[in-house]
Amino acid sequence: MFINAISEHSKDQLAKRVWNSMQRLGFHRLTRVRCESRGTTIVLRGTANSYYQKQLAQTIAAKVPGVHHVINQLQVIDAHPTL
């Protein structure tokens, strides 16, 4: 689990709640996502295997109580590249 939260305990808790929401909903493939909180803004960093997973991570984060804005910086990496 990668959670990068900046300083304050409340910010750390917000990032953890976002991470826990992703895991609780059964999206274990989002394990390469890092959550960083900046006040009520969550920044998502890392990689996803598809644009669907990228959007899913953003949607889950946006629905967590206390999150007012999501900055989605996830990079999509094709898990099965075509030759």
C-alpha positions as CSV (number, residue, x, y, z in Angstrom):
1,M,0.0,0.0,0.0
2,F,1.4,3.4,-1.0
3,I,-0.1,6.4,0.8
4,N,1.8,9.6,0.6
5,A,0.1,12.3,2.7
6,I,1.5,15.7,3.4
7,S,2.2,16.6,7.1
8,E,-1.0,16.9,9.2
9,H,-2.7,13.9,10.7
10,S,-6.1,14.9,9.3
11,K,-4.7,15.0,5.8
12,D,-3.1,11.6,6.4
13,Q,-6.5,10.2,7.4
14,L,-8.1,11.6,4.2
15,A,-5.6,9.8,2.0
16,K,-6.0,6.6,4.0
17,R,-9.8,6.8,3.6
18,V,-9.5,7.2,-0.1
19,W,-7.1,4.2,-0.3
20,N,-9.3,2.1,1.9
21,S,-12.3,2.9,-0.2
22,M,-10.5,1.6,-3.3
23,Q,-9.6,-1.6,-1.6
24,R,-13.0,-2.1,0.2
25,L,-14.8,-1.9,-3.2
26,G,-12.7,-4.7,-4.4
27,F,-10.4,-2.9,-6.8
28,H,-7.2,-4.5,-5.8
29,R,-5.6,-3.8,-9.2
30,L,-5.3,-0.2,-8.1
31,T,-2.4,-1.2,-5.9
32,R,0.0,1.0,-7.8
33,V,-1.9,4.1,-7.0
34,R,-0.5,6.6,-4.5
35,C,-2.9,9.0,-2.7
36,E,-1.6,12.3,-1.5
37,S,-3.8,14.8,0.3
38,R,-3.6,18.6,0.2
39,G,-6.3,19.9,2.3
40,T,-9.5,18.6,0.8
41,T,-7.8,17.8,-2.5
42,I,-6.6,14.3,-3.3
43,V,-3.8,13.8,-5.8
44,L,-3.7,10.4,-7.4
45,R,-0.3,9.3,-8.8
46,G,1.1,6.0,-10.0
47,T,-0.1,3.7,-12.8
48,A,-3.2,2.0,-14.0
49,N,-3.6,-0.8,-16.5
50,S,-6.4,1.0,-18.4
51,Y,-8.2,4.3,-18.8
52,Y,-11.2,2.6,-17.1
53,Q,-9.1,1.9,-14.0
54,K,-7.8,5.5,-14.1
55,Q,-11.3,6.9,-14.2
56,L,-12.5,4.4,-11.6
57,A,-9.8,5.5,-9.1
58,Q,-10.9,9.1,-9.6
59,T,-14.5,8.3,-9.2
60,I,-13.9,6.4,-6.0
61,A,-11.7,9.2,-4.6
62,A,-14.3,11.8,-5.4
63,K,-17.0,10.0,-3.4
64,V,-15.0,9.8,-0.2
65,P,-16.5,12.2,2.4
66,G,-14.1,15.2,2.9
67,V,-12.7,15.1,-0.6
68,H,-13.7,18.2,-2.6
69,H,-11.4,17.9,-5.6
70,V,-9.4,15.2,-7.2
71,I,-6.3,15.7,-9.3
72,N,-5.7,12.5,-11.4
73,Q,-2.1,12.2,-12.5
74,L,-2.3,8.4,-13.0
75,Q,-0.4,7.1,-16.1
76,V,-2.0,4.4,-18.1
77,I,0.4,1.5,-18.9
78,D,-0.9,-1.1,-21.3
79,A,-0.5,-4.5,-19.5
80,H,-0.8,-6.3,-22.8
81,P,0.9,-4.3,-25.5
82,T,0.3,-5.2,-29.1
83,L,3.4,-6.2,-31.1
